[in-house]
Structures are given as C-alpha cells and as structure tokens.
Amino acid sequence: MRAVEDRSGEKVPRPARPRGSRGSGGRVSADRDTIAFYQARAPHYVLKFGQAHSYQLDPFLDRLPAGGRILELGCGGGQDAARIAVRGFTVDATDGTPAMVKKANERWNIGARVMRFDELDAEAAYDGIWAHASLLHCPRAVLPDVLARIHRALVPGGWFFASYKLGEEEGRDSLGRFYNFPSAAWLAAQYAALPGWENAEAREYTAGGFDNITRDWIDLIVRKA
C-alpha cells in the first residue's frame, strides 16, 4: 500500500485500489495488474498447482445431481474442470486470463473460455458453481453484484462454493496481486444481504499459496433456495 500524510504529518497507509477493466455499473471488475501477473506466469502457475484437483471438489460434487451442469469461475490450469468432467458432469470452465484458458485447454481439452466475473449473465443454467481461489480477487465493491449474478445463474436447489483469503482490508500481496482480504463476518454479511441462500456452511483453515506464504482461508458453501 502507498502511504499518505494525515493532518499530523504522519504517514498513513492508503488501501490498494484495483486497476483495470470495468463492469458492474462502471466499477472496476478485474484488476489489470493481477490479470497481467497470471498472463505472464501461467506456465509456472500450472506447473505448481495444475496437477492435482482441489481436495474440496469431490465432496462438493457429491451434493449435485448426477450429470448436472457446473460452471467454474477461475479454472486456472483446468485440473478441477477435468475432474468435474471425469465425474460425469457437464463443465463450463471459465477464467479471466487468456493464457490460463489456453493452458487449461492444451492440457485437458475442456473447452475453457475467457470470461470475467461481471460477464456472467446466465439464468437458471447451472446445478453448481465452483469458484475455488478465484473470487478472492474480486473487489469488495463489485462482489455483491457478482454474488447476485451467481445466484441468478443457479437453478433452484443449486450449490455454490467459493474460497477466500481472510483479512481486514483490500490490498496486494508480495507479488502485486490484488485481493479483497475479507473478514469472515464481512463475507457473511454480503451473503446474507442477498435473499435466497440457505444451508450456509463455512470452514476456516490455514494454507499456502503461489507466494509461499501461509494465510488464513475460508470456504463458503451455500444453496439456492
């Protein structure tokens, strides 16, 4: 974060602001520096994380009707989408970074496509939506709109999974990537503000990331009424 002077003359941190493409009423929907990071490092990212699917995935899929349609937001290297397909579901894999989509399709041939979160405009189209370590890059000001889009895109009874890195305010990590860094209470309030979610489940834990720093995380699973 950059620092600014308060009236006493002391340096005060200034919260990081997302920079990039706009959507959701003109607000920034995708930070260009974060997209550029993944665009430049897609091969390295896939090498580190693109082998085994997420351990949370199979328990999530067990909640869904056999052969259902699943949207993945932020497919990265495509390993989760590939697992979804192996389990017999129809997967619509998306990512905001073209290089990630290219790597996912080269490795898994899953038909992944480029799409930002704010470009989701489907209605009652998916039995499940999977957003593992992706919505954590969504600016707080835009997240309520994205959650509403996700809700509209699910069929009644559809399930939604998302994971976030916990924190107190938006900012960038040591690699320059933008994160919303929410608290568990702040996230709960955003979900609760949108009528129609039920059976909410939350799990907090610690885990590492591409920056090799261990942080607090939270998984949230909700069902559309």
C-alpha positions, 0 to 999 in steps of 0.5 A: 500500500502507498502511504499518505500524510494525515493532518499530523504529518504522519504517514498513513497507509492508503488501501490498494485500489484495483486497476483495470477493466470495468463492469458492474455499473462502471466499477472496476471488475478485474484488476489489470495488474493481477490479470497481467501477473497470471498472463505472464506466469501461467506456465509456472502457475500450472506447473505448481498447482495444475496437477492435482484437483482441489481436495474440496471438489469431490465432496462438493460434487457429491451434493449435485445431481448426477450429470448436472451442469457446473460452471467454474469461475477461475479454472486456472490450469483446468485440473478441477474442470477435468475432474468435474468432467471425469465425474460425469458432469457437464463443465463450463470452465471459465477464467479471466486470463487468456493464457490460463484458458489456453493452458487449461485447454492444451492440457485437458481439452475442456473447452475453457473460455475467457470470461470475467466475473461481471460477464456472467449473465446466465439464468437458471443454467447451472446445478453448481458453481465452483469458484475455488481461489478465484473470487478472492480477487474480486473487489469488495465493491463489485462482489455483491453484484457478482454474488447476485449474478451467481445466484441468478445463474443457479437453478433452484436447489443449486450449490455454490462454493467459493474460497477466500483469503481472510483479512481486514482490508483490500490490498496486494500481496508480495507479488502485486496481486490484488485481493479483497482480504475479507473478514469472515463476518464481512463475507457473511454479511454480503451473503446474507444481504442477498435473499435466497441462500440457505444451508450456509456452511463455512470452514476456516483453515490455514494454507499456502499459496503461489507466494509461499506464504501461509494465510488464513482461508475460508470456504463458503458453501451455500444453496439456492433456495 
